[in-house]
Amino acid sequence: MRGFEVGETVVRRDVYRSGRVWSEQALRVIACTGEAVVTACAPGAQARRPALYAQARADGDRTVRSEAFDALATGQWELVDAVWQETELLLW
């Protein structure tokens, strides 16, 4: 596997069993060893997420969030541009 440079931007993709991308998230490489790639995400980072989930976050309507998960189950969704919010994330 190709290594990544510290500070490089990488994209994490969640992929549905059909092969369709469910979400994308820009991450910054913190460390890259032969055993792990450690990345971080801070508020303001670029992301793409299902339109219904983005709508639920914008409106504060949890019922629309449930619809987003129903759409995942049926394989019917569209991605929209978004921004990571509220939390800092460290992934190993």
C-alpha positions in Angstrom: 0.0 0.0 0.0 1.2 3.5 -0.8 2.0 5.6 2.2 0.7 9.1 2.9 2.6 12.2 3.9 1.8 13.9 7.2 -0.4 16.8 6.4 -1.7 15.3 3.2 -5.5 15.4 2.6 -7.2 12.0 2.0 -10.8 11.1 1.5 -12.7 8.5 3.5 -15.6 7.0 1.7 -18.4 4.9 3.2 -19.5 2.4 0.5 -22.8 0.6 0.4 -22.8 -3.1 -0.4 -23.8 -2.3 -4.0 -20.6 -0.3 -4.4 -22.3 3.2 -4.3 -20.7 5.8 -2.1 -22.9 6.7 1.0 -20.6 9.5 2.3 -17.3 11.1 1.8 -15.1 13.0 4.3 -11.9 15.0 3.9 -9.3 14.0 6.5 -5.8 15.3 7.3 -3.1 12.6 7.7 -1.5 12.8 11.2 0.7 9.7 10.9 1.2 6.9 8.5 3.1 3.7 9.5 3.2 0.2 8.1 0.4 -0.7 10.6 -2.0 2.3 10.4 -3.0 5.5 8.8 -4.0 8.0 11.5 -6.2 10.9 10.3 -8.1 13.9 11.8 -11.1 15.9 10.9 -11.9 19.3 12.3 -15.1 21.4 11.9 -15.1 23.1 8.5 -13.7 20.1 6.6 -15.4 19.2 3.3 -17.8 16.3 3.2 -20.5 14.8 1.1 -23.5 13.2 2.7 -27.0 11.9 1.7 -29.3 14.8 0.9 -32.0 13.7 3.3 -29.5 13.5 6.2 -28.2 16.9 5.3 -31.8 18.2 5.3 -32.5 16.6 8.7 -29.4 18.3 10.2 -30.3 21.7 8.7 -34.0 21.5 9.9 -33.4 19.6 13.2 -36.0 17.1 12.1 -35.1 13.6 13.3 -38.0 12.0 11.2 -36.2 13.1 8.0 -33.0 11.5 9.4 -34.9 8.2 9.7 -36.0 8.6 6.0 -32.3 8.9 5.1 -31.6 5.5 6.7 -34.6 4.1 4.9 -33.2 5.4 1.6 -29.9 3.6 2.4 -31.7 0.4 3.0 -33.4 0.7 -0.5 -30.2 2.0 -2.2 -31.9 5.2 -3.3 -30.0 8.4 -2.3 -28.2 11.5 -3.7 -25.1 13.0 -2.2 -24.8 16.8 -1.5 -21.8 18.9 -0.5 -21.6 19.5 3.3 -19.2 20.6 6.0 -18.1 18.6 9.0 -19.5 20.3 12.1 -19.3 20.4 15.9 -16.7 17.8 16.7 -13.1 17.0 16.1 -12.5 13.4 15.0 -9.4 11.2 15.1 -9.5 8.0 13.1 -7.0 5.2 13.2 
